[in-house]
Amino acid sequence: MSREFEMSMMGELQFFLGLQIRQTPQGTFVHQSKYMRDLLQKFEMADASPQMTPMSTATAWDADEDGKEVDQKVSVRSFSGVSEGVTPHRCQVNPEFTPEFGLWYSADSSLFLLGFSDSNHAGCRIDRKSTSGTCHFLGTSLSSVATCTCEAEYVAAASCCSQILWMLATLRDYGLTYGRIPILCDSSSAISVAKNPVLHYRTKHIDVRYHFLKDNYEKGIIDIVKVASEN
Protein backbone atom coordinates (compact mmCIF):
# COMPACT_ATOMS: atom_id res chain seq x y z
CA MET A 1 0.00 0.00 0.00
CA SER A 2 2.91 2.36 0.66
CA ARG A 3 3.79 2.19 -3.05
CA GLU A 4 0.37 3.58 -3.93
CA PHE A 5 -0.34 5.96 -1.05
CA GLU A 6 1.60 8.39 1.11
CA MET A 7 1.77 6.66 4.49
CA SER A 8 3.60 6.96 7.78
CA MET A 9 4.21 4.23 10.35
CA MET A 10 2.46 5.03 13.64
CA GLY A 11 3.39 1.84 15.48
CA GLU A 12 1.21 -1.13 16.30
CA LEU A 13 -2.54 -0.47 16.13
CA GLN A 14 -4.02 -0.10 19.63
CA PHE A 15 -7.10 2.11 19.21
CA PHE A 16 -9.50 2.43 16.29
CA LEU A 17 -12.89 4.22 16.31
CA GLY A 18 -13.46 3.57 20.01
CA LEU A 19 -12.20 -0.01 19.84
CA GLN A 20 -9.19 -1.23 21.80
CA ILE A 21 -7.04 -3.75 19.95
CA ARG A 22 -4.51 -6.02 21.61
CA GLN A 23 -2.36 -8.10 19.28
CA THR A 24 -0.35 -11.16 20.31
CA PRO A 25 1.29 -14.01 18.38
CA GLN A 26 -1.71 -16.15 19.36
CA GLY A 27 -4.31 -13.75 17.97
CA THR A 28 -6.07 -10.41 18.34
CA PHE A 29 -8.47 -9.28 21.09
CA VAL A 30 -10.91 -6.43 20.34
CA HIS A 31 -12.84 -4.77 23.18
CA GLN A 32 -14.25 -1.43 24.43
CA SER A 33 -13.40 -1.42 28.13
CA LYS A 34 -11.83 2.09 28.12
CA TYR A 35 -14.76 3.53 26.20
CA MET A 36 -17.25 2.01 28.64
CA ARG A 37 -15.34 3.18 31.71
CA ASP A 38 -15.11 6.70 30.26
CA LEU A 39 -18.86 6.52 29.58
CA LEU A 40 -19.62 5.52 33.18
CA GLN A 41 -17.32 8.29 34.44
CA LYS A 42 -19.05 10.88 32.25
CA PHE A 43 -22.47 10.03 33.65
CA GLU A 44 -21.21 9.72 37.26
CA MET A 45 -21.73 5.96 37.38
CA ALA A 46 -18.10 4.92 37.86
CA ASP A 47 -18.74 3.75 41.44
CA ALA A 48 -21.84 1.73 40.56
CA SER A 49 -21.66 -1.90 41.64
CA PRO A 50 -21.75 -4.56 38.90
CA GLN A 51 -24.83 -6.78 38.91
CA MET A 52 -25.54 -10.12 37.30
CA THR A 53 -28.75 -10.01 35.28
CA PRO A 54 -29.63 -13.58 34.26
CA MET A 55 -32.80 -13.89 32.24
CA SER A 56 -34.74 -16.77 30.74
CA THR A 57 -34.80 -16.84 26.93
CA ALA A 58 -38.55 -17.46 27.22
CA THR A 59 -39.13 -14.10 28.93
CA ALA A 60 -41.85 -12.11 27.15
CA TRP A 61 -41.53 -8.32 26.90
CA ASP A 62 -44.53 -6.04 27.21
CA ALA A 63 -44.95 -2.31 27.56
CA ASP A 64 -44.94 -1.37 31.26
CA GLU A 65 -48.24 0.49 31.34
CA ASP A 66 -48.02 1.10 35.10
CA GLY A 67 -44.33 1.98 35.15
CA LYS A 68 -42.88 5.37 36.01
CA GLU A 69 -42.03 7.58 33.06
CA VAL A 70 -38.32 7.98 32.32
CA ASP A 71 -36.95 11.47 33.00
CA GLN A 72 -36.68 12.89 29.48
CA LYS A 73 -33.60 15.03 30.12
CA VAL A 74 -30.90 15.54 27.53
CA SER A 75 -28.44 13.58 29.67
CA VAL A 76 -30.70 10.52 29.72
CA ARG A 77 -31.17 10.62 25.97
CA SER A 78 -27.45 11.16 25.50
CA PHE A 79 -26.63 8.15 27.67
CA SER A 80 -29.13 5.97 25.81
CA GLY A 81 -27.68 7.01 22.47
CA VAL A 82 -24.02 6.38 23.26
CA SER A 83 -24.75 3.16 25.16
CA GLU A 84 -26.61 1.48 22.32
CA GLY A 85 -23.47 0.19 20.65
CA VAL A 86 -22.10 -1.51 23.76
CA THR A 87 -25.19 -2.95 25.50
CA PRO A 88 -26.15 -6.54 24.79
CA HIS A 89 -29.77 -6.03 25.81
CA ARG A 90 -32.70 -5.55 23.50
CA CYS A 91 -34.54 -3.31 25.98
CA GLN A 92 -32.39 -0.42 27.12
CA VAL A 93 -34.40 1.29 29.86
CA ASN A 94 -31.68 0.17 32.31
CA PRO A 95 -28.55 -0.57 30.24
CA GLU A 96 -26.00 -3.03 31.62
CA PHE A 97 -22.36 -3.24 30.54
CA THR A 98 -19.75 -5.98 30.27
CA PRO A 99 -16.52 -3.92 30.16
CA GLU A 100 -14.09 -6.84 30.07
CA PHE A 101 -15.86 -8.76 27.30
CA GLY A 102 -14.63 -8.61 23.73
CA LEU A 103 -14.00 -10.58 20.55
CA TRP A 104 -11.06 -12.98 20.23
CA TYR A 105 -9.63 -13.67 16.77
CA SER A 106 -7.28 -16.63 17.01
CA ALA A 107 -4.22 -16.74 14.77
CA ASP A 108 -4.61 -20.54 14.62
CA SER A 109 -8.23 -20.47 13.50
CA SER A 110 -9.18 -22.19 10.25
CA LEU A 111 -10.77 -20.25 7.39
CA PHE A 112 -13.94 -22.34 7.32
CA LEU A 113 -16.90 -20.06 6.53
CA LEU A 114 -20.24 -20.64 8.29
CA GLY A 115 -23.48 -18.70 8.70
CA PHE A 116 -26.29 -18.90 11.28
CA SER A 117 -29.81 -17.59 10.71
CA ASP A 118 -32.87 -17.34 12.97
CA SER A 119 -36.07 -15.38 13.35
CA ASN A 120 -38.44 -14.72 16.25
CA HIS A 121 -41.66 -14.73 14.23
CA ALA A 122 -44.10 -12.06 15.46
CA GLY A 123 -42.11 -12.05 18.70
CA CYS A 124 -42.88 -8.48 19.71
CA ARG A 125 -46.06 -8.59 21.80
CA ILE A 126 -46.67 -4.88 21.20
CA ASP A 127 -46.61 -4.53 17.39
CA ARG A 128 -46.29 -8.25 16.41
CA LYS A 129 -43.19 -7.60 14.32
CA SER A 130 -40.64 -10.35 13.71
CA THR A 131 -36.98 -9.94 14.57
CA SER A 132 -34.47 -11.74 12.37
CA GLY A 133 -30.85 -12.25 13.28
CA THR A 134 -27.80 -13.66 11.51
CA CYS A 135 -24.16 -14.15 12.43
CA HIS A 136 -21.18 -15.33 10.42
CA PHE A 137 -18.00 -17.10 11.47
CA LEU A 138 -14.65 -17.37 9.69
CA GLY A 139 -13.23 -20.33 11.57
CA THR A 140 -13.76 -19.55 15.27
CA SER A 141 -13.84 -15.79 14.65
CA LEU A 142 -17.14 -13.92 14.64
CA SER A 143 -17.01 -11.81 11.48
CA SER A 144 -20.33 -9.98 11.55
CA VAL A 145 -23.71 -9.85 13.25
CA ALA A 146 -26.89 -8.38 11.79
CA THR A 147 -30.33 -7.96 13.32
CA CYS A 148 -33.36 -6.52 11.59
CA THR A 149 -37.12 -6.48 11.92
CA CYS A 150 -38.72 -8.31 9.00
CA GLU A 151 -41.15 -11.03 8.00
CA ALA A 152 -39.88 -14.48 9.02
CA GLU A 153 -37.26 -17.24 8.87
CA TYR A 154 -36.92 -17.22 5.09
CA VAL A 155 -36.12 -13.50 5.02
CA ALA A 156 -33.57 -14.02 7.81
CA ALA A 157 -31.86 -16.76 5.81
CA ALA A 158 -31.79 -14.49 2.74
CA SER A 159 -30.11 -11.79 4.84
CA CYS A 160 -27.54 -14.31 6.02
CA CYS A 161 -26.92 -15.40 2.41
CA SER A 162 -26.38 -11.78 1.35
CA GLN A 163 -23.67 -11.32 3.98
CA ILE A 164 -22.03 -14.63 3.02
CA LEU A 165 -21.82 -13.48 -0.61
CA TRP A 166 -20.10 -10.25 0.48
CA MET A 167 -17.59 -12.20 2.59
CA LEU A 168 -16.89 -14.60 -0.29
CA ALA A 169 -16.14 -11.67 -2.61
CA THR A 170 -13.78 -10.17 -0.02
CA LEU A 171 -11.99 -13.46 0.65
CA ARG A 172 -11.60 -14.05 -3.09
CA ASP A 173 -9.33 -10.99 -3.17
CA TYR A 174 -6.97 -12.96 -0.89
CA GLY A 175 -6.95 -15.97 -3.19
CA LEU A 176 -9.35 -18.04 -1.06
CA THR A 177 -12.04 -20.13 -2.73
CA TYR A 178 -14.84 -22.18 -1.19
CA GLY A 179 -17.39 -24.83 -2.05
CA ARG A 180 -20.93 -24.67 -0.70
CA ILE A 181 -21.11 -22.47 2.41
CA PRO A 182 -23.46 -23.93 5.06
CA ILE A 183 -26.15 -21.69 6.51
CA LEU A 184 -27.64 -23.22 9.66
CA CYS A 185 -31.36 -22.54 10.11
CA ASP A 186 -33.89 -24.00 12.56
CA SER A 187 -36.91 -23.67 10.25
CA SER A 188 -37.73 -26.70 8.10
CA SER A 189 -40.26 -24.66 6.12
CA ALA A 190 -37.70 -21.99 5.20
CA ILE A 191 -35.27 -24.72 4.09
CA SER A 192 -37.99 -26.37 2.01
CA VAL A 193 -38.85 -23.12 0.24
CA ALA A 194 -35.17 -22.45 -0.50
CA LYS A 195 -34.60 -25.94 -1.93
CA ASN A 196 -37.93 -26.68 -3.63
CA PRO A 197 -39.30 -24.14 -6.15
CA VAL A 198 -42.61 -26.05 -6.24
CA LEU A 199 -43.42 -24.50 -2.85
CA HIS A 200 -43.07 -20.93 -4.13
CA TYR A 201 -46.77 -20.60 -4.84
CA ARG A 202 -47.19 -20.55 -1.06
CA THR A 203 -44.80 -17.62 -0.64
CA LYS A 204 -46.18 -15.02 -3.05
CA HIS A 205 -46.24 -12.46 -0.21
CA ILE A 206 -42.45 -12.66 0.10
CA ASP A 207 -40.71 -10.03 -1.99
CA VAL A 208 -38.84 -11.39 -5.04
CA ARG A 209 -35.55 -9.94 -3.75
CA TYR A 210 -35.47 -12.54 -1.00
CA HIS A 211 -35.73 -15.46 -3.42
CA PHE A 212 -32.08 -15.06 -4.39
CA LEU A 213 -31.51 -17.46 -1.45
CA LYS A 214 -32.99 -20.20 -3.64
CA ASP A 215 -30.94 -19.00 -6.64
CA ASN A 216 -27.65 -19.23 -4.75
CA TYR A 217 -28.58 -22.67 -3.42
CA GLU A 218 -29.20 -23.86 -6.99
CA LYS A 219 -25.88 -22.35 -8.11
CA GLY A 220 -24.07 -24.38 -5.43
CA ILE A 221 -22.77 -21.31 -3.58
CA ILE A 222 -24.59 -21.98 -0.29
CA ASP A 223 -26.29 -24.91 1.38
CA ILE A 224 -29.07 -24.38 3.89
CA VAL A 225 -28.95 -26.94 6.69
CA LYS A 226 -31.36 -27.81 9.51
CA VAL A 227 -30.11 -27.18 13.05
CA ALA A 228 -32.13 -27.77 16.22
CA SER A 229 -33.37 -24.57 17.89
CA GLU A 230 -31.73 -25.47 21.21
CA ASN A 231 -28.37 -25.58 19.44
Backbone torsions as a table, in degrees:
resi	resn	phi	psi	omega
1	MET	NA	-30.0	-178.9
2	SER	-67.8	-19.2	176.5
3	ARG	-76.1	-22.1	-176.8
4	GLU	-102.3	-27.1	-175.2
5	PHE	-130.6	151.8	173.7
6	GLU	-76.0	119.1	-174.1
7	MET	-136.0	156.6	174.0
8	SER	-133.6	143.8	-178.3
9	MET	-82.7	121.7	-177.1
10	MET	-105.2	6.9	-176.1
11	GLY	93.0	-178.2	-177.9
12	GLU	-65.9	138.2	-179.7
13	LEU	-64.2	126.0	178.7
14	GLN	-124.6	-31.1	178.8
15	PHE	-132.4	140.1	177.2
16	PHE	-154.7	113.5	176.9
17	LEU	49.1	47.5	177.8
18	GLY	84.2	-4.2	177.9
19	LEU	-95.5	139.5	171.0
20	GLN	-97.9	136.5	-174.8
21	ILE	-127.3	119.5	177.4
22	ARG	-115.7	119.2	-176.5
23	GLN	-106.8	134.7	176.5
24	THR	-135.3	167.4	175.6
25	PRO	-60.6	-24.4	-178.7
26	GLN	-83.6	-19.6	-179.4
27	GLY	158.6	-166.8	-175.9
28	THR	-126.8	133.3	179.2
29	PHE	-112.7	126.2	-178.8
30	VAL	-116.5	126.6	-178.2
31	HIS	-151.0	178.2	-177.4
32	GLN	-133.6	33.5	-174.5
33	SER	-62.4	-42.1	179.7
34	LYS	-64.5	-43.1	179.9
35	TYR	-60.3	-43.0	-178.2
36	MET	-70.1	-37.4	177.5
37	ARG	-67.3	-40.5	175.8
38	ASP	-61.6	-37.8	179.4
39	LEU	-64.7	-44.5	178.6
40	LEU	-65.4	-36.9	178.0
41	GLN	-65.5	-42.4	-178.4
42	LYS	-60.6	-38.2	-176.9
43	PHE	-101.5	21.8	173.8
44	GLU	56.1	43.3	178.7
45	MET	-121.0	14.0	-175.2
46	ALA	-63.3	-28.8	-178.5
47	ASP	-93.4	5.3	-179.7
48	ALA	-66.7	141.7	-179.0
49	SER	-81.5	137.0	177.3
50	PRO	-68.2	144.9	-179.3
51	GLN	-132.2	137.3	171.8
52	MET	-77.8	136.8	-178.9
53	THR	-128.9	66.8	178.6
54	PRO	-67.4	146.3	-177.7
55	MET	-149.5	137.5	177.6
56	SER	-67.9	141.3	177.7
57	THR	-68.3	-15.1	179.9
58	ALA	-88.3	0.8	-178.2
59	THR	-62.3	130.0	178.5
60	ALA	-98.3	137.2	-178.2
61	TRP	-103.5	130.0	175.4
62	ASP	-127.8	160.7	171.8
63	ALA	-66.0	136.0	179.5
64	ASP	-87.0	89.3	-175.3
65	GLU	-64.8	-29.7	-177.1
66	ASP	-97.5	1.1	-176.2
67	GLY	-74.7	161.5	179.2
68	LYS	-78.0	136.7	180.0
69	GLU	-63.3	140.2	176.3
70	VAL	-70.7	140.8	177.8
71	ASP	-67.1	111.1	-174.4
72	GLN	-83.1	55.6	176.0
73	LYS	-88.3	161.1	179.9
74	VAL	-59.3	-38.0	-177.0
75	SER	-63.8	-37.9	179.2
76	VAL	-66.9	-44.7	178.8
77	ARG	-64.4	-38.8	179.0
78	SER	-62.3	-44.9	179.5
79	PHE	-62.7	-42.8	179.4
80	SER	-61.8	-40.6	-178.1
81	GLY	-65.9	-47.8	-175.8
82	VAL	-76.7	-19.6	-178.4
83	SER	-85.9	-12.9	-175.3
84	GLU	-58.2	-39.2	-175.4
85	GLY	-74.3	-12.0	-175.5
86	VAL	-122.2	3.3	179.2
87	THR	-101.1	132.9	-178.7
88	PRO	-84.8	4.5	-173.6
89	HIS	-98.3	144.8	177.9
90	ARG	-71.9	-40.5	179.2
91	CYS	-99.9	124.8	-168.3
92	GLN	-115.5	31.8	175.1
93	VAL	-63.9	-42.2	176.8
94	ASN	-125.0	84.7	-175.1
95	PRO	-65.3	142.0	174.9
96	GLU	-117.7	149.8	-177.5
97	PHE	-121.0	155.0	174.4
98	THR	-128.5	78.3	-169.6
99	PRO	-60.0	-31.8	-174.5
100	GLU	-89.7	-4.3	-179.1
101	PHE	-79.9	155.0	177.7
102	GLY	-168.1	-168.4	179.3
103	LEU	-111.7	131.6	-179.8
104	TRP	-107.9	123.9	177.7
105	TYR	-112.3	103.0	-174.5
106	SER	-75.1	137.5	176.9
107	ALA	-70.2	-20.8	-177.8
108	ASP	-95.0	3.9	-177.4
109	SER	-68.8	146.9	175.0
110	SER	-73.4	175.0	178.0
111	LEU	-109.6	31.6	176.3
112	PHE	-72.1	129.0	-175.8
113	LEU	-101.4	132.3	-174.6
114	LEU	-146.7	140.6	177.1
115	GLY	-121.7	148.0	174.2
116	PHE	-122.0	142.6	-177.5
117	SER	-140.3	138.3	176.6
118	ASP	-155.8	161.0	179.2
119	SER	-146.6	136.4	173.9
120	ASN	-96.9	91.8	-170.8
121	HIS	-67.1	121.3	-179.9
122	ALA	52.0	37.5	-173.4
123	GLY	-74.2	-23.1	179.1
124	CYS	-78.2	118.8	-176.5
125	ARG	-76.3	-8.1	-178.4
126	ILE	-90.8	-53.7	-177.5
127	ASP	-115.1	3.7	176.1
128	ARG	61.4	23.5	176.0
129	LYS	-78.2	155.6	176.5
130	SER	-99.0	143.6	175.6
131	THR	-112.4	121.8	178.9
132	SER	-106.1	143.9	179.2
133	GLY	-137.6	145.1	175.3
134	THR	-137.6	151.8	170.3
135	CYS	-143.3	157.5	-170.8
136	HIS	-137.2	132.2	-178.3
137	PHE	-116.7	136.0	168.2
138	LEU	-108.7	99.1	-169.0
139	GLY	67.9	-128.9	177.9
140	THR	-92.4	3.4	-174.8
141	SER	-96.8	125.4	175.2
142	LEU	-71.2	119.8	-175.7
143	SER	-95.8	-35.5	179.6
144	SER	-163.8	153.1	176.7
145	VAL	-132.8	136.9	177.8
146	ALA	-136.8	137.1	176.0
147	THR	-133.0	133.7	179.2
148	CYS	-146.9	158.8	175.0
149	THR	-94.2	123.5	-175.4
150	CYS	-157.8	-159.5	-167.7
151	GLU	-79.8	-58.2	-173.9
152	ALA	-167.8	-163.3	-173.4
153	GLU	-59.9	-39.7	-176.8
154	TYR	-64.1	-40.1	178.3
155	VAL	-67.3	-37.2	177.2
156	ALA	-62.6	-43.5	179.6
157	ALA	-65.0	-36.1	177.0
158	ALA	-65.0	-38.8	176.6
159	SER	-62.7	-42.5	178.2
160	CYS	-62.3	-42.8	179.1
161	CYS	-61.2	-41.3	179.6
162	SER	-59.2	-43.6	179.3
163	GLN	-67.6	-38.4	177.4
164	ILE	-59.9	-43.1	179.9
165	LEU	-61.5	-40.2	178.2
166	TRP	-64.1	-43.3	-179.8
167	MET	-65.4	-38.2	177.4
168	LEU	-61.8	-43.2	179.6
169	ALA	-63.3	-39.3	178.4
170	THR	-67.5	-45.4	-179.0
171	LEU	-67.0	-28.2	177.4
172	ARG	-62.4	-31.2	177.0
173	ASP	-63.7	-21.3	178.8
174	TYR	-99.2	12.6	177.0
175	GLY	79.5	16.7	-179.0
176	LEU	-100.2	131.3	178.2
177	THR	-124.1	153.5	-174.6
178	TYR	-136.3	156.7	168.2
179	GLY	-86.1	-147.3	178.6
180	ARG	-63.0	130.9	177.5
181	ILE	-93.6	121.6	179.7
182	PRO	-73.7	135.1	169.7
183	ILE	-114.6	119.0	-177.2
184	LEU	-91.3	125.4	-174.4
185	CYS	-137.9	141.5	-177.3
186	ASP	-97.0	11.8	-178.7
187	SER	-111.2	111.4	177.8
188	SER	-63.3	-35.5	-178.7
189	SER	-66.8	-41.0	178.3
190	ALA	-64.1	-39.3	178.3
191	ILE	-64.7	-41.7	-179.7
192	SER	-62.7	-42.8	179.3
193	VAL	-64.5	-38.9	-179.0
194	ALA	-67.4	-33.2	-173.4
195	LYS	-98.0	-18.7	-173.1
196	ASN	-127.1	101.1	-177.4
197	PRO	-64.5	-15.9	178.4
198	VAL	-61.7	-28.9	-177.0
199	LEU	-80.5	-2.6	-173.3
200	HIS	-69.3	-17.8	176.4
201	TYR	-66.3	-19.6	178.8
202	ARG	-84.1	-8.8	-172.1
203	THR	-121.6	35.4	-178.0
204	LYS	-65.6	-22.4	-179.5
205	HIS	-76.3	-14.7	179.7
206	ILE	-82.7	129.6	-178.0
207	ASP	-58.1	144.7	-176.6
208	VAL	-61.0	-24.6	-177.3
209	ARG	-67.3	-20.8	179.5
210	TYR	-84.0	-14.0	-177.8
211	HIS	-77.7	-0.3	174.7
212	PHE	-67.9	-13.8	171.8
213	LEU	-59.1	-48.2	176.8
214	LYS	-61.6	-42.1	-179.0
215	ASP	-60.4	-43.0	-178.6
216	ASN	-74.2	-26.1	172.2
217	TYR	-67.1	-44.5	-179.4
218	GLU	-66.5	-29.4	177.6
219	LYS	-77.4	-10.5	179.9
220	GLY	84.5	13.5	-178.8
221	ILE	-80.6	-41.5	179.5
222	ILE	-127.1	159.9	169.4
223	ASP	-126.4	139.4	-179.2
224	ILE	-109.9	121.0	-165.6
225	VAL	-121.5	139.6	178.8
226	LYS	-73.8	133.3	173.1
227	VAL	-134.3	139.2	-178.8
228	ALA	-63.7	142.7	-177.3
229	SER	-57.2	-39.0	-177.7
230	GLU	-68.9	-13.4	177.5
231	ASN	-99.0	NA	NA
